[in-house]
Amino acid sequence: MQDVYSSTEIIFAAAILTSLLIGGIVCVIVVITGLVKTLVSLMVSPTREKKKSSG
């Protein structure tokens, strides 16, 4: 079992971990954006219905 890793292995591992981290962050941003859009549409739709019924 080797104790010392070559610089290539370290760079390769860092690249994989970085790509996974960026992917996770992007996924979280997409989920939050979807939730915000859903919440905004739910909050806006009742006010639109009230305006239509009153007018």
FENUR-V26967 format. One record per backbone hydrogen bond with DSSP energy under -0.5 kcal/mol. CO is the residue of the C=O (numbers start at 1). NH is the residue of the N-H. E is the energy in kcal/mol with one decimal. If there is no record, write none. Layout:
CO,NH,E  CO,NH,E
//
This chain:
6,10,-2.0  7,11,-2.5  8,12,-2.5  9,13,-2.7  10,14,-2.5  11,15,-2.4  12,16,-2.2  13,17,-2.5  14,18,-2.5  15,19,-2.4  16,20,-2.2  17,21,-2.3  18,22,-2.6  19,23,-2.4  20,24,-2.4  21,25,-2.3  22,26,-2.6  23,27,-2.2  24,28,-2.3  25,29,-2.4  26,30,-2.5  27,31,-2.3  28,32,-2.6  29,33,-2.6  30,34,-2.3  31,35,-2.3  32,36,-2.6  33,37,-2.5  34,38,-2.2  35,39,-2.8  36,40,-2.8  37,41,-2.4  38,42,-2.2  39,43,-2.2  40,44,-2.4  41,45,-2.2  42,46,-0.8  43,47,-0.6  44,48,-1.9  45,49,-2.0  46,50,-2.1  47,51,-2.0  48,52,-2.1  49,53,-2.2  50,54,-2.1  51,55,-1.6
//
